[in-house]
Amino acid sequence: MSPMKNDNLWLPDDELDPELQEFTRSIRSFAHDKLAPHAREIDEKITFRREMVDELGEAGILGGPLPTAVGGGGWSPMQLALAHEELGAVCGNARGFCAVQTGLVTQTLAKNGDDAQREQWLAPLMQGAAIGCFALTEPNAGSDVASLTTHAVEQPDGSYRVSGQKHWVTNAGIADVMLLFATVDPALKGKGITAFVIDTNRDGLTRQPMEGVELGHRGSDHAVLTFDNMAVQKSEMLGPIGKGFGIALGGLASGRLSVSAGAVGIHRAALAASVQFTSEREQFGQPLAQFQMVQERLADMLCSLHASRALVHRCAQRRANQTETHADVAMAKLQATEAAATACDQAVMLHGARGYSSAFPVERLWRDIQALRIYEGTSMIQKSILARMLTS
């Protein structure tokens, strides 16, 4: 969406310190120059654009949130939120890729990996030379992480043999490295879950695309992983045995800030497209934007956008201050994704029949936002988290 005279109503620039303003504009410029020209095409062709990874790496976006001590950009949580809002406003596939590559994989590895694991994988992941995936979700273990059944059986020499299946794993079909979560003892539930960091070029691993066509994020890669007595070395264990449950939840918490910020970006894009369309489209002798029912919807979209952004920024600030609670990111994700879904629904209606066509961006925005209500914990899970905190 090109700049408009009323952009200042929904862009956060004038609320930020000068350094953050410049940072935000640099990410916005990158997104419009490198991502926007391909966003519609990769969606319609249902294809992952590998060049995007190189561009994100060269721009420092993949390594941005990582500490400078390991070669990252040392971004603050606020910078991450601002960057992923800008990516989300232009291309949900790029934002989703960053959430997995950086939030789930690289940051988890930096926090929990040993020196050899970090030495092997961090630099390639931050540069875009390697792609990572987070193999957690199973056909019968989604929100209930503790019930996963992929089994890692210890061998006499201390190695493991892994059998089981994962699905809906983003980047799994193209990943070079995988964070794999398996249980060493199903009877232990969450206390048996152990994490591994492995390269994906090995016997016993089969990768297949998900069946059917995704509703949204069609320019992303989603796959089924099947493990058939796959060998994993003890040196590939990520963190202590039985501590994988906490590692997984920590990764999901990192990803939730990205999802929340990305939803704000989608919301913002839906509002901008709606303002532009209703200002230019005339019916009954005047622009649609002059009709009161249209104005009501635009005003509601604007207010809910600012409410969502405020919660996302609050979460980022509390994370930076190390005062964040589970409620902060749960509220941010719940508010941002649900408000964006409502805004996208209204945007399609305001566009009329044109909103039903991929020739206009709101059709893609409507499809893409549905996944953000599910990724890294559904809206119902966020409500459960908040309700338990209120009543326990």
N, C-alpha and C positions, 0 to 999 in steps of 0.2 A: 504494500500500500504506500503510495507516494505521500510525502508530507502535505498536510492540509492546514488551512488557516486556524483551525480549532484543535490542532494536535496537542496543544499545551493542556487541554482539559483531561487527556487520558495518558499522556506520556509522563513519566516520573521525573524528568530532568530537573525541573525547577525546585524539586523537593530535596535534591541531593547536594552534597558538597561538590566543589568544583572538580576534584579528582575523580569522583564517581560519575559526574556528568560526562567527563571526557572518556572514561572507561566505557560507559554505556553507549555513547555515540560510536566508539570504535567497533563494538560488537554489532551494533545496528548496521553500520556500514558494511561490515563483513557479511552479515546475513543477507542484506539486499543485493550485494555484488556477487556473492558466491553461491548462495542457496536459493534465493528467490527465482532465478531463471530456470531452475530444474524442479521446483516443488510440484508443479502440476504434472509434469511429464513422468517423473518416477512413480507418482501415485497412479496415473492412468495406465502406465506400462507394467506396473507391479514389479518393479525392479530395484535392487539395491545399487546405489551409485558409489563404487569403491573410491572414486576420486574425492568424494566428500570427506572421507576419513583423512586423506593426505592434507586437504585444505584446513580441516579443523586442527590437525596436528601442527601445521606450519604457522597457523594463527595463534598458537599457544593456548587454545581453548581446551584441548584434551588434558594438558598438564596444569592448567590454571589453578584448580583448587588444591593441588598437591603442595606439600611444604617445599620451600626453597632448598632445604637440606637434602632432598632426594631429587632435585632438579626441576621441581614444579614452579609454578608462578606465585605460590603463596597467597592466592586469593582469599579474601575474607568470605564468610558465608553470604554477606550482602552482595559482594561481587558475583558470586555464583548465582544468586537469585536474579540479579539484574541481567546477567548474561543469558541465563536459560529462559527468561521472559522474552528477550529479543529473539532467540532462536525459535521459541515456540510460536511467536507471532508470525513467523515466516515459513518455517518448515518443521512440523511435528516430528518427522522422521529424524532430522538432525538432532533435535533436542532429546528425543528418546535414545538415540545412539549415545549421546554424551552422558545421559543419566546412567546407562548401563556401563559404558566403558570407564567412566570416571567415578561416578557415585558408588556403583555396586562393586566393580572389579578393582580398579586401580587404588582407590582410597582404602578399600578393605585389605588389599594386599600390602599397602604401605603401612597400615596399622598393625596387621597381624602376622605378616610374613617374616621369615628369618633373613639374614643378610644375603644368603645365596639366592633365595627366591626373589628378593627385591632387585638384586643385581641382574638377574636373568630377565626379568619381565618389566620392571617399571619404565625404563627408558623407552623400549619399543612401544609400549602402550601409550605413553604420553606423546610420542612423536607420530603415532598413527601407523608405524611400521608393523604393529601386531594388533589384532582385534581380540577382545575378551568377551566372555559370556559368564553368566551367573546361573549355574544349573541347580535350581532349588525346586521349582514347581513340578509336581507330578500329577498324573491323571486323577488320583484320589487324595492328593495332599496339596491344596492351594493355600487358602487362608490358614488352615490347620497345619502349620509347618511341622509340628512335633510328630505328626502321624506319617511322615514320609517313610517309604519302605525300601528305597534303594539301599542295598546291603553291601557293606565292605567287610569281607571275611579275612581275618588275619591269617597269614601263612607262617609255617615254621621259621622261615628266614626273616620274619618281621615285615615283609611286604603285605599287600592286600590284594584281594580279588573282588571286583565290584560287579554286581549284577542288579539290573533294575531299569527303570525308564523315567525320563523327564520329558515334559512337553511345555509348549508356549515359552521356550527359552529364546529371548531376543539375542540376535547375533550368532546363535548356535550353529547355523549352517555354514558360517564363514569364519568362525572364531579360530584363532591360533592357540589360545590359552583359555582354560576353563577353571572357574572356581566351582568345585563339585561338592555337594553336601550329601552324605550318606550316613546310615546308622551302622554302628559296629555291633549293636544289640537291639533289635526291635522292641524287646520287652522294656527297655529303659526309656522309651519314648524320647523326649527332648534331650535327656542326659546322655543318650547314646550317639547323638548326631555329631559327626566329625567332618571337618572341612579339608579339602585337598586342593592344591593348585597344580594342574597338569597341562602338558601340551596335548593338543587334540590329534596328533599324528601317531596313532597307536592302534594295535590290534584289539578287537573286542568292543570297539566303539562304532556304532552306525548312526548316521545323521540323515534325517529325512525332513522335507518341508512339512509344515502343518497341513492337514487335509483342508480343502476348500480355499476360499478367498476371504481374507480378513475384512471386517467392516471398515476399518481405518488403518492408518500407518502402513499403507500398502507399499511404501518405498523402504520398509524395514525388512529385516530377515528374522523369521520366526521358525523354529524347527523342533522336531522330536528327536531326543537322544536315547538310544538304546544301548545298554551296557551288558555285554555277555561275557562274564568271567574276565573282565578287563583288568590287567595288571596295573597296580599303582604302588610306587615305592614309598617306603616310610619317610624318605627325605622330601616327599611331595605333600606331606601332611601340613596343613595350614593351621598353626596354633596347636594347643594340646588336644589329645584325644578326648572326645566327649564334650568339647567346648564349641562345637560348630553351630549350635542353636543360637548362642549369644552373638557369634560372628555374623550369622545370617541376619539376625534382627538389627544389628548395627549397620549392616549394609543397606537394609531396607529403609532405615531411618534417614540415611544420607540421600537415598534416592527420592524420598518423599518431598524433600525441599525442592528438588529439581522438578518433580511432577507438579507441585503447587505453583511454582514460578512459571512453568510452561503453560499451565492452565490460564494464568493471568495473561500470558502472551496471546493465547488463542482467543480469550475473551476480548482483549483489546483489538485484535484483528477483526473480529466479528462486528464490534461496535463501529470501527472505522469504515468497514465496508458498507455497513447499514447507513451510516450518516452520508457517505458519498452517494450511494444508490438512491436513497430517498430524497436527497437534495437535487439530483439530476433528473429523476424519473417524474414525469408529469401525468396526472390523471385529473379529469374533471376541471381542467383549466389551471391547475396549480401543482407545484411540487408535492410529492407525497409527504415530505417533511413538514408541511404546513397543516396537516390533519392532526387533530388532537390525540387520536388513538395511536398514531405513529409516534408523536412526540412523547406520549406516556411511556411507550416501550423503550425509546431511546434514553429517556431520563432514568428509567429503572436499570437499564444496562450500564449506564455511567456510574450510578451510585453503587451498585453491587461490584463493579470493577474496582472502585477505590476501597471498598470494604475488604475485598479479597487481597488486594495488594498490601493493605495495611497489616493484615494478619501474616502474610508471607514475610514482609519486612520485619515485623515484630519477632517472628520465629528466627530469622537470620541474625538479628541483633542479640537475641538471648543465646543463640548458639555461640556467637562470637564471645559473649561475656561468660560463657559456661554456666548459664542459669536456666538453660532450656529444660523443659519437662516434656514427657510424652504428649501431654495435652497441647503444647504449642504447635507441634508439627501436625498433630491429628486435626486440630481446628483449622490450620492453614490449608491442609489438603482437602478436607471436607468442604469448606467454604469455597475455595478457589475452583475446584472441579465442578461442584454442583452449580455454582453461579455461572460458570462458563458454559455448562451444558444448557442452562436456561437461556443464556444470551445467544448461543448458536441456534437454538430452536427458534427464538424470536427473529434472528437474522434471516433464516430461511423463509419464514413467513413474510417478512417485510420485503423480500426479493420476489415474492410470488413464484410463478412458474420458473423464473430464472434461478431461483434458489435451489431448484431441483436438478440443475445441470452443473456439470463440472466446469463449464465455461466461466462460472463465477466461483470465487474462493469459498463462499460460505457453505457450499455443499461439502467440500472436503473438511472444513473446520468442524462441521456438525458430526461427521464420521470420526474424525480424529479424537475429539474430546471424550467420546464414549469410553475409550480405553483408559484414559487418565482417571476415570471414576473407579477403575478396577486395579490398575497397576499399583504395586507397592502397598497393597491393602485396600480393599473395596471401601466405598463410602459407608457401608454397614459396619465394617470392621472399625473404621474411625469412630463411628458413633458408639460402638461397644466400648472402645478404649475410654472415651470421654465419660460415658455413663458409669463405668466401673470406678473411675477416679472420683466421680461425684458421690457415689454411694458406698464405697468401701471404707 
